[in-house]
């Protein structure tokens, strides 16, 4: 089995210098691609001079994470792909447990264990040991709920999860294409959760493999917190409107909108005016796009059992349940 390791890049020269060699060295006999979102630094020059076995897919503008992958993956020849950030360090034999799972369950979407590069004994925020969402679309992970990050003590076994982190996820190219890839309107952030939700609605499973480890630097591309906050809130509303079961669509969205307003005041109380405003910018964009989002829905396949708990916000902030095994 050959897996295409597909790295997305935008002005990531320093990250490529730090992490691309490990991908090359620890992925023998696999084809490695870099999709470049029209970088203005010397990313392409570096790859050509130091890794001439890596294939470059050059795009003519910055399409973002979502559409960048949609376009680039069209040029990938292999049957299976690994979508991986340019700030991820892979380990020796990281691919072997993934190949075993794909050989036995070829329609799986898979996430490895994602640890914090700067604190290797702890899970990383973006994915940890596999993700879930609550009824209102708030994401959380085994090993990470909001700002609480757990130490990795091998407490989370291989298991089916709801979403795989876009920092590192494996699946067949066919599934990616058949489901329409990532939603390009997301640009970046939460597009992988939306994709996995669509996969869930179509009967595919998402799985966590604990014996495959990678280390994620995290937040290395988008450093402006208010911009990330804006994308997360906006894209979460997009995702809910697209994927919620019809009978709970209106009631769930109303409660979610109220919760977002309460969340905005939490930012204001903490003196984070830019994050406060970013939520209202997100809502404005949502209202502009809501008609199209509703028209794009498939009301016949959206399943009601997408969540395990009603509100992670209530569990975490009111009941004080800070870790996944407390839920």
Secondary structure, 3 states (H helix, E strand, C coil): CCEEEEEEECCCHHHHHHHHHHHHHCCCCCCEEEEECCCCCCHHHHHHHHCCCCEEEECCCCCHHHHHHHHHHCCCCCCEEEEECCCEEECCCCCHHHHHHHHHCCCCEEEEEEEECCEEEEECCCCCCCEEECCCCCEEECCEECCEECECCCCCCCEEECECCCCEEEEEHHHHHHCCCCCHHHCCCCHHHHHHHHHHHCCCCEEEEEEEEEEECCCCCCCCHHHHHHHHHHHHHHHHHHHCCHHHHHHHHHHHHHHHHHHHHHHHHCCCHHHHHHHHHHHHHHHHHHHHHHHCCCCCCCCCCCCCCCCHHHHHHHCCCCCHHHC
